[in-house]
Amino acid sequence: MKIDVLTLFPSMFSGPFEFSMVKRAIDKRILDLRFTDLRKFASDKYKSVDDRPYGGGAGMIIRVDIIDKALAGKTGKVILLDAGGEKFTQKKAVQLSKEKELIIICGHYEGIDHRVHEHLVDEVISIGDYVLSGGEIPAMVLIDSITRLLPGVLGNEKSLDEESFTEHQIPNTEYPQYTRPEDYKGWKVPEVLLSGDHKKIKEYRNKKQHV
């Protein structure tokens, strides 16, 4: 899969993706992750990408012409990250993981010229009902959740089958997990998990998963 991120701050992505599962996916050539600096498409010496909103109001708006130039020649599904978009879910992550190419636009400042929504993107996605300073952190959320679904990325593919949210978005609570030490400060691991009886362990986990 190829993911191209359009952002004002490409350096924000270096830390989270240098030591993670995403880095392994890149090293394995499963993921081709690129970053496009929007300021490259500014035409003045100040590298301006925004301007005051028509009709007045606080803050600055990223210009439609900047986004249009940045998208020129690129292929793939175009996603704009915006608080007013469709709520991002595991089901959506699964759908997007089946795409060959994605372009993710990170908003910033007070927003993006609405003509971007109307004419230049395929989907508008939000990661939650709260306000962030920009779209870079939401982009990291999308990239991480999508990448782990790509074939060959996870060391144990069974991990995908046991997670908290299925492809059909059924909110199961994951069963409680324990590891060594067996007894810590009197807090003991449930005996059934130490029994070696796989049938009883499965029954226990199924019961706990739906509590």
C-alpha positions as CSV (number, residue, x, y, z in Angstrom):
1,M,0.0,0.0,0.0
2,K,1.1,3.6,-0.7
3,I,0.1,6.4,1.7
4,D,0.9,10.0,0.9
5,V,0.3,12.5,3.7
6,L,-0.2,16.2,2.8
7,T,1.0,18.2,5.8
8,L,2.5,21.5,6.9
9,F,4.6,19.6,9.4
10,P,6.2,16.5,7.9
11,S,8.8,16.3,10.7
12,M,6.1,15.5,13.2
13,F,5.8,12.0,11.8
14,S,9.5,11.0,12.2
15,G,9.3,10.0,15.9
16,P,6.2,7.8,16.1
17,F,7.0,5.9,12.9
18,E,10.7,5.3,13.5
19,F,10.4,2.6,16.1
20,S,7.0,1.1,15.5
21,M,5.1,-1.5,13.6
22,V,4.7,1.1,10.8
23,K,8.5,1.2,10.5
24,R,8.6,-2.6,10.1
25,A,5.9,-2.5,7.4
26,I,8.1,0.1,5.6
27,D,11.2,-2.0,5.9
28,K,9.3,-5.0,4.6
29,R,8.1,-3.0,1.6
30,I,4.5,-3.7,2.6
31,L,3.9,0.1,3.1
32,D,5.2,3.0,1.0
33,L,4.8,6.0,3.3
34,R,5.4,9.5,1.9
35,F,5.0,13.0,3.1
36,T,4.3,16.1,1.0
37,D,5.1,19.5,2.5
38,L,2.2,21.8,1.5
39,R,4.5,24.8,1.8
40,K,6.3,23.7,-1.4
41,F,3.2,24.8,-3.3
42,A,3.2,28.4,-2.0
43,S,4.0,31.1,-4.5
44,D,5.4,33.9,-2.3
45,K,8.7,34.3,-0.5
46,Y,6.9,33.7,2.9
47,K,5.6,30.3,1.8
48,S,2.1,31.3,2.7
49,V,-0.5,28.6,2.4
50,D,-3.4,30.3,4.3
51,D,-5.4,33.5,4.2
52,R,-8.2,35.3,6.1
53,P,-11.7,33.9,5.8
54,Y,-14.2,35.7,3.5
55,G,-17.0,37.2,5.6
56,G,-14.7,37.8,8.6
57,G,-13.9,35.6,11.6
58,A,-11.0,34.5,13.7
59,G,-8.0,32.6,12.4
60,M,-6.7,31.6,9.0
61,I,-7.9,29.2,6.4
62,I,-5.7,26.9,4.2
63,R,-6.2,27.9,0.6
64,V,-7.9,25.6,-2.0
65,D,-5.3,26.4,-4.7
66,I,-2.5,25.1,-2.4
67,I,-4.3,21.8,-1.8
68,D,-5.2,21.4,-5.5
69,K,-1.6,21.9,-6.6
70,A,-0.4,19.4,-4.0
71,L,-2.8,16.8,-5.3
72,A,-1.9,17.3,-8.9
73,G,-0.5,14.1,-10.5
74,K,-1.3,12.0,-7.4
75,T,-3.6,8.9,-7.6
76,G,-5.6,7.1,-4.9
77,K,-8.5,7.7,-2.6
78,V,-8.2,11.2,-1.1
79,I,-9.1,11.6,2.6
80,L,-9.5,14.9,4.4
81,L,-9.1,14.9,8.2
82,D,-11.7,17.2,9.7
83,A,-13.6,17.3,13.0
84,G,-16.9,17.4,11.1
85,G,-16.3,14.3,9.1
86,E,-17.5,10.7,9.3
87,K,-16.4,9.1,12.6
88,F,-13.4,6.8,12.1
89,T,-14.1,3.2,13.2
90,Q,-12.4,-0.2,12.9
91,K,-14.8,-1.0,10.1
92,K,-13.6,2.0,8.2
93,A,-10.0,1.0,8.9
94,V,-10.7,-2.4,7.4
95,Q,-12.2,-0.8,4.3
96,L,-9.3,1.6,3.8
97,S,-6.7,-1.2,4.3
98,K,-8.0,-2.7,1.0
99,E,-7.1,0.4,-1.0
100,K,-3.9,0.4,-3.0
101,E,-3.2,4.1,-2.6
102,L,-4.4,6.7,0.0
103,I,-3.8,10.4,0.2
104,I,-4.4,11.9,3.6
105,I,-4.8,15.7,3.9
106,C,-4.0,17.2,7.3
107,G,-5.9,20.3,8.2
108,H,-4.5,23.1,10.3
109,Y,-5.3,26.6,11.6
110,E,-9.0,27.3,11.6
111,G,-9.8,25.0,8.8
112,I,-9.5,24.4,5.1
113,D,-11.4,26.2,2.3
114,H,-14.6,24.3,2.0
115,R,-14.1,23.9,-1.8
116,V,-11.6,21.2,-0.9
117,H,-14.4,19.3,0.8
118,E,-16.7,19.9,-2.2
119,H,-14.4,19.2,-5.1
120,L,-11.1,17.6,-4.2
121,V,-11.6,14.8,-1.7
122,D,-13.4,11.4,-1.7
123,E,-14.0,11.2,2.1
124,V,-13.9,13.4,5.1
125,I,-13.0,11.6,8.4
126,S,-12.9,12.6,12.0
127,I,-11.2,10.6,14.8
128,G,-13.5,12.0,17.5
129,D,-15.7,14.8,18.9
130,Y,-12.9,17.0,20.1
131,V,-10.6,19.7,18.6
132,L,-6.9,19.2,17.9
133,S,-4.4,21.7,16.7
134,G,-4.0,20.0,13.4
135,G,-4.6,16.8,11.4
136,E,-1.1,15.3,11.9
137,I,-2.1,13.3,15.0
138,P,-5.3,12.0,13.4
139,A,-3.3,11.0,10.4
140,M,-1.0,9.0,12.6
141,V,-4.1,7.2,14.1
142,L,-5.3,6.3,10.6
143,I,-1.9,5.1,9.4
144,D,-1.3,3.0,12.4
145,S,-4.7,1.3,12.5
146,I,-4.7,0.7,8.7
147,T,-1.1,-0.6,8.5
148,R,-1.6,-3.3,11.2
149,L,-4.3,-4.7,9.0
150,L,-2.1,-5.2,6.0
151,P,-1.1,-8.8,5.3
152,G,2.3,-9.7,6.7
153,V,2.6,-6.8,9.1
154,L,1.7,-8.5,12.3
155,G,3.9,-11.3,13.6
156,N,0.8,-13.2,14.8
157,E,-2.1,-12.8,12.4
158,K,-4.4,-14.4,15.1
159,S,-4.1,-11.1,17.0
160,L,-6.5,-9.5,14.6
161,D,-9.2,-12.1,15.4
162,E,-9.2,-11.4,19.1
163,E,-9.3,-7.7,19.3
164,S,-11.9,-5.4,20.9
165,F,-13.6,-4.4,17.7
166,T,-14.5,-6.7,14.8
167,E,-14.8,-5.8,11.1
168,H,-18.6,-5.6,11.7
169,Q,-18.1,-3.2,14.6
170,I,-19.5,-5.4,17.4
171,P,-18.2,-3.8,20.6
172,N,-16.9,-6.9,22.4
173,T,-14.8,-6.3,25.6
174,E,-11.5,-8.2,25.3
175,Y,-11.1,-10.9,28.0
176,P,-8.7,-10.1,30.8
177,Q,-5.1,-11.2,30.3
178,Y,-2.4,-12.1,32.8
179,T,1.3,-12.9,32.9
180,R,4.0,-13.6,35.4
181,P,4.4,-13.3,38.4
182,E,1.6,-15.8,39.2
183,D,1.1,-14.2,42.7
184,Y,1.9,-10.5,43.3
185,K,1.1,-8.9,46.6
186,G,-1.6,-11.5,47.0
187,W,-3.2,-10.6,43.6
188,K,-3.4,-14.0,42.0
189,V,-3.9,-15.1,38.4
190,P,-7.2,-17.0,38.0
191,E,-6.6,-20.7,38.6
192,V,-8.4,-21.7,35.4
193,L,-5.7,-20.0,33.3
194,L,-3.0,-22.1,35.1
195,S,-4.9,-25.4,34.6
196,G,-3.7,-26.2,31.1
197,D,-7.3,-27.2,30.3
198,H,-7.8,-25.4,27.0
199,K,-11.6,-26.1,26.9
200,K,-12.1,-24.5,30.3
201,I,-9.8,-21.6,29.4
202,K,-11.8,-20.9,26.3
203,E,-15.1,-21.0,28.2
204,Y,-13.6,-18.7,30.9
205,R,-12.5,-16.2,28.2
206,N,-15.8,-16.3,26.3
207,K,-17.6,-15.6,29.6
208,K,-15.4,-12.7,30.5
209,Q,-15.4,-11.3,27.0
210,H,-19.1,-10.5,27.2
211,V,-19.3,-9.2,30.7
